[in-house]
C-alpha cells in the first residue's frame, strides 16, 4: 500500500481522513496513564495501611515484567493467558520483593485489578467524544475484554466496542491482532487507523495495512524519562486526542 | 444450580440482584424493533423509488429465513458465517421474489445493512442507561460485531461492550455462547443475567448457569401476532427495561 506523506502536526486541518472509517486505540499509555494511576492508588494505600512502598518503582517493574511474560506465551512456554493472568504472575513476584507476600488472596486480586482502574490522560474523554462523532472508535489493546470494559466504566471512555488481543488469541504486535480487528469491524485494513503512542505498535499496524496516527505521551514513563518517537511513514501525528480530532476533521 | 422462585412483576422492588454483576442482552426483538424498523425504512424507499413492496411481508420472510440458515451452519452444510452473510443469502432470494433482483450491488449491500439501522424500543435507551449505572451491560446477540457496533451508534445504545456469537463461533442457543460471554466478562455464569424476550434463549442461558430476565415485547412480530411467553423458572420478568431497572434496584 502506498503510504501517505507525513502530515506536519497542526498544518493538516483540512486533510481528508484517507477513507478511514474506524479508529482503533492502543490503551495502556496512549489512552490511560498507567504509571500515574498506579502511583496515585498506591500512595493512598500507603496512607491507609501505613506502608512505605515506592509505587513508582513498583509500577515500573510491574510494567517491565509484562513484555517478557507475553514472550513466554508466544514461544509456547506458557499456554494462552489473558493479561490479568500475566499481570498477576508479575505481581506475585513483586509482592515478595516489596514485602507484601502476606496479603490475603482477595487483597492481591484487588491489587491486580489496579489495571482495571486506570485514569485517562486529561484529553482522553473529550478527544474520544469528538472522534466518535465521525469515526467508529474501539480499543485494540493487549488488555483482556473485562479489563478494558471495567476501565471504560471507571474512566468514562466512550468506546463503540471493545476489541482485544484476547479475541484473536494473539498479542500485539502480531499481525493477527490488527487484521482481526479490521475483520471484526467489517472493514478493510486500510479503512482502519491505529492510534498509539508507541512506534512498534504503529509499525506493525502499518505492515498489516492499517493507517496510523502517533500521539505524543511524553509523561508515560514518568518525568525525565524519554517517551517514544513516531515511526517513519506515520499518516498523522498529534500532541493529544484533541489535536488528532482537529487533524481528522472531527 | 438452585433456581430462585419466580419474582412477580412489580412486587420485587427490594429484591437483591442475586449476585449478578453483568447483564447481557438479546438484541433483535428484545432491544430493537427489527420488524417496525424495516417496515419504516422500506416504506420510505417505496415513496422514493415508486416501489409497491409489502415491507411487513418482506421483513417477516427475511427474519424467517435466518434460523434455517444458522441451522445449515450448525449441521456443517455451510462454513461459519456472520449474520450479515446469512441475511444476505436470504435477501438475495427475496429480491428475486419481490422483483428487486436488478438492484446494483451497492444498493443490495445497503439494503442488507438495514439490520445495522434498527431502532430501539421506546424504553431501550433510557432503560439501558439506568441499568448501566449498576451493572456492566453488554450485547449477547447472534448479530456480528460490526452490525451490533453500527446499530449501537445508530440507535444510541450505551453498551459497555459488544459481545456476539461471532466471537464464540457458535450461534445462540448453543451453550458456548453463554459460557463464552461470562468468560470474556471475567465472571462466573451465575454472575451474569441474560435478558431476552424469547423463551428459548432464556432456557438455554439458564441451562448454562446464567440468571435470566424475561422482558415482554408484545409487538415484536406485529400487531395481532402472539409474542413469546416467559419460560418456567425465570428469575425476573418485566414489561420493559424501565421496569427491569426498578426490579433490579437500578
Interface residues (C-beta under 8 A of the other chain):
Chain A: X84 X136 X138 X144 X145 X146 X147 X148 X149 X150 X152 X153 X159 X160 X161 X162 X166 X167 X184 X185 X186 X187
Chain B: X84 X136 X138 X144 X145 X146 X147 X148 X149 X150 X152 X153 X159 X160 X161 X162 X166 X167 X184 X185 X186 X187
